[in-house]
C-alpha cells in the first residue's frame, strides 16, 4: 500500500512531466501552425482576386500576383511600401500587420495603420483590402478586391469562425461573395457609402442605391448585419488614401 506522501510526489512528478511534454510539443508545432495560418491568409487574399490556389502553390501565386504591399496611416499616407521583395519605404510589411490591433486602436481613438495589397492581374491593377469584424459567435473576416478606380468591386471572399451552419455560415460561400462583383462603394457624387447586406434583398433599395447593396443571408440577419458593419468600418479607412491617390 502506497503512502499518501508517495502518491502526492508521484502525481506531482507525472503532472510536471506531462506539462513539459505538452509545452515541448506546442513549441515544436508552433512554426507549422504559423505557416498554416500564413498560407490560409494568402489563399484568402488570392481568392478575392479570383485566383484559385492550394497550400502547395499559394505562396508562389502570391509572389506573382501581388506587386506591392502598402501600410497606410489614418490620414491616407503611405508609411511603408514593400515591393519586389524589398522595402522602398518603411520597414514593416502589410502582410505582417495585426489588423485586429489596428482596428482596436481606431475604436479607442488612437493612431492606427491599415494594410493594402496591389495586384496586377492580366495587366490590370487590382486593389485588395483585408476585412475583419465581429459576427454572432465569433469573428467574421475576408478580403475585397477593387478595380483600377478603387470603387467598383471585382471580387470578394469571406469567412468566419463560429457562425451557424446553414445560416450565418453561408457568408463563406462563393454564391454570397459573387453578389459583390460590380457593386460600388462611392455614390455618383463621390461620397463614400460602402456596401450594405440587405435583409429582404438589394432590390428593396431605391434604384440609385441598389449598386451599393447585396442580398442578406436567409435566416442569418445578425451575421449579415455584421458583414455590413465590417465593410463600413474597414473600407472607410481607405477613403483618404483613395482621394489622394486614385
Buried (B, 14 or more C-beta within 10 A) or exposed (E): EEEEEEEEEEEEEEEEEEEEEEEEEEEEEEEEEEEEEBBEBBBBBBBBBBBEBEEEEBBEBBEBBBBBBBBBBBEBEBBBBBBEEEBEEBEBBBBEBEBEEBBEBBEEEEEBBBBBBBBEBEEEBBBBBBBBBEBBBEBBBBBBBBBEEBBBBBBBBBBBEEBBEEBBBBBBEEEBBEBBBEBBBBBEEEEBBBBBBBBEEBEEBEEEBBBBBBBBBEEBBBBBBBBBBBBBBBBEBBBBBBEEEE
